[in-house]
Amino acid sequence: MNFLLFKEQAWRARENIDNILNEDWSDLAQRYYMDESGTDREGRPIVAADISEWDVRGAVVSGQGDRLTRYMIRSIESAARHVHEQQLAGKNVTQWIVILNMDKFNLGQHACLQCLPIYLRFIEAHETYYPFGADKIMSINSTWCINTTHPTIRSHHHHPPLCDYYATHLHKLSKVSISFIIG
């Protein structure tokens, strides 16, 4: 156990994670919408992202792929800190929820071969340094592309998924399926 803690501390120091929320993200925030300010009815942070508007290939081509990955890691660090703040306030909050709008997701702009390492590095960081952090990942308005690429990305890892994953169309959501979100 001490080795895992040492490994995480070394990663946090190497990647300067303790200062990640203080960095200026204005260059990416306008083009890659992510919001961690919401909570569900149980007080769990919600990380919402409109992936449909992202130009992941453009980030790679312009040399900002690593910065985009870091920006994505920033969102889970923010969620983890919100969880910690809730715990300090005496609330029983241990995880967060991720909601991704995948409406215009396509292979050329979002899942090109050069784009996949961004997702793989993000998933690796999420599952290695924030294990069991996400209770649910909900992909709404998923196109056939995401339903095809998700198993490919997931197969990169040898252990079972660390959270529930839902892929659906917004118009198919029932009151029961979104009840964990609305407070």
C-alpha positions in Angstrom: 0.0 0.0 0.0 2.8 2.4 0.8 4.2 1.8 -2.7 0.9 2.9 -4.3 0.8 6.0 -2.1 4.4 6.8 -3.0 3.6 6.3 -6.7 0.6 8.7 -6.5 2.7 11.3 -4.6 5.5 11.1 -7.2 2.9 11.5 -10.0 1.3 14.5 -8.3 4.7 16.1 -7.9 5.9 15.3 -11.4 2.7 16.6 -13.0 2.3 19.5 -10.6 -1.3 18.4 -9.8 -1.5 20.4 -6.6 -1.5 23.6 -8.8 -3.5 22.4 -11.7 -6.6 24.3 -10.7 -4.6 27.5 -10.4 -3.4 27.4 -14.0 -4.9 29.6 -16.7 -7.1 27.4 -18.8 -8.9 30.2 -20.7 -7.3 29.1 -24.0 -9.0 25.7 -23.7 -12.1 26.5 -21.6 -13.8 28.3 -24.5 -13.1 25.5 -27.1 -13.5 22.4 -24.8 -16.4 23.0 -22.5 -16.2 21.3 -19.1 -18.0 22.2 -15.9 -17.6 20.8 -12.4 -19.7 23.3 -10.5 -22.9 21.2 -10.3 -23.9 18.5 -7.8 -26.5 15.8 -7.8 -29.3 15.5 -5.2 -26.9 13.6 -2.9 -24.2 16.3 -3.1 -21.9 14.4 -5.5 -20.0 16.6 -7.9 -21.0 16.4 -11.6 -18.4 16.8 -14.3 -20.2 17.8 -17.4 -18.5 18.1 -20.8 -19.9 18.8 -24.3 -17.6 16.6 -26.2 -19.6 17.1 -29.3 -18.1 20.6 -29.7 -14.5 19.5 -29.0 -11.9 19.5 -31.8 -9.6 16.9 -30.4 -7.8 16.4 -33.7 -7.2 20.1 -33.9 -5.6 20.0 -30.5 -3.3 17.2 -31.6 -2.4 18.9 -34.9 -1.7 22.3 -33.2 0.6 20.6 -30.6 -1.9 21.1 -27.7 -2.7 17.4 -27.2 -0.8 17.1 -24.0 -2.3 20.3 -22.7 -5.8 19.0 -23.5 -5.1 15.8 -21.6 -4.0 17.9 -18.6 -7.1 20.0 -18.9 -9.2 16.8 -18.8 -7.3 15.6 -15.7 -8.0 19.1 -14.2 -11.7 18.2 -14.3 -11.3 15.1 -12.2 -8.9 16.8 -9.8 -11.6 19.5 -9.3 -14.3 16.8 -8.7 -12.0 15.0 -6.2 -11.4 18.2 -4.3 -15.2 18.9 -4.3 -15.7 15.4 -2.8 -13.0 16.2 -0.1 -14.7 19.5 0.7 -18.1 17.7 1.1 -16.4 15.2 3.4 -14.9 17.9 5.5 -18.4 19.4 5.9 -19.6 16.1 7.3 -21.4 14.8 4.2 -21.2 11.2 3.0 -19.9 12.0 -0.5 -17.2 9.7 -1.9 -17.6 9.9 -5.7 -18.6 12.1 -8.6 -20.7 11.7 -11.7 -19.6 12.4 -15.3 -22.0 13.4 -18.0 -20.8 13.7 -21.6 -22.8 15.1 -24.5 -21.6 13.0 -27.5 -24.1 14.4 -30.0 -21.8 15.2 -32.9 -19.0 12.8 -32.0 -17.3 11.5 -35.1 -14.2 9.4 -35.9 -12.4 12.2 -37.8 -12.6 15.0 -35.3 -12.8 13.1 -32.0 -11.4 9.6 -32.4 -8.7 9.8 -35.1 -5.6 7.6 -34.5 -3.7 10.6 -33.2 -6.5 11.4 -30.8 -6.7 8.1 -29.0 -3.5 8.6 -26.9 -5.3 11.6 -25.3 -8.2 9.5 -24.2 -5.9 6.6 -23.1 -3.7 8.9 -21.0 -6.7 10.4 -19.4 -8.3 7.1 -18.6 -5.0 5.8 -17.3 -4.7 8.8 -15.0 -8.3 8.5 -13.9 -8.2 4.9 -13.1 -4.7 4.9 -11.6 -4.7 8.0 -9.5 -8.5 8.5 -8.9 -9.7 4.9 -8.7 -13.4 4.5 -8.0 -13.7 8.3 -8.2 -16.5 8.3 -10.8 -19.6 6.5 -9.7 -21.3 6.9 -13.1 -20.2 8.0 -16.5 -23.2 8.9 -18.6 -22.8 9.4 -22.3 -25.9 11.0 -23.8 -26.7 11.4 -27.4 -24.1 8.8 -28.3 -23.5 8.2 -31.9 -22.6 4.8 -33.3 -18.9 6.0 -33.2 -18.8 6.2 -29.4 -20.6 2.9 -28.9 -18.0 1.4 -31.2 -14.9 3.1 -29.7 -15.8 2.8 -26.0 -15.2 -1.0 -25.9 -11.9 -0.5 -27.7 -10.7 2.1 -25.3 -12.0 0.1 -22.3 -10.1 -3.0 -23.5 -6.9 -1.1 -23.0 -7.3 -1.9 -19.3 -7.2 -5.5 -17.9 -9.3 -5.0 -14.8 -13.1 -4.6 -14.7 -14.6 -1.1 -15.0 -14.3 1.1 -12.0 -17.6 2.8 -12.5 -21.0 2.3 -14.3 -21.1 3.4 -17.9 -24.3 4.4 -19.6 -24.8 5.3 -23.3 -28.1 6.6 -24.4 -30.0 9.2 -26.3 -31.4 12.1 -24.3 -34.9 11.5 -25.5 -34.8 7.9 -24.2 -33.9 9.0 -20.6 -36.6 8.3 -18.1 -37.3 10.0 -14.8 -35.8 7.1 -13.1 -32.5 7.1 -15.0 -31.9 10.8 -14.4 -33.1 10.7 -10.8 -29.5 10.4 -9.5 -28.7 13.7 -11.1 -31.6 16.1 -10.3 -31.8 17.3 -6.7 
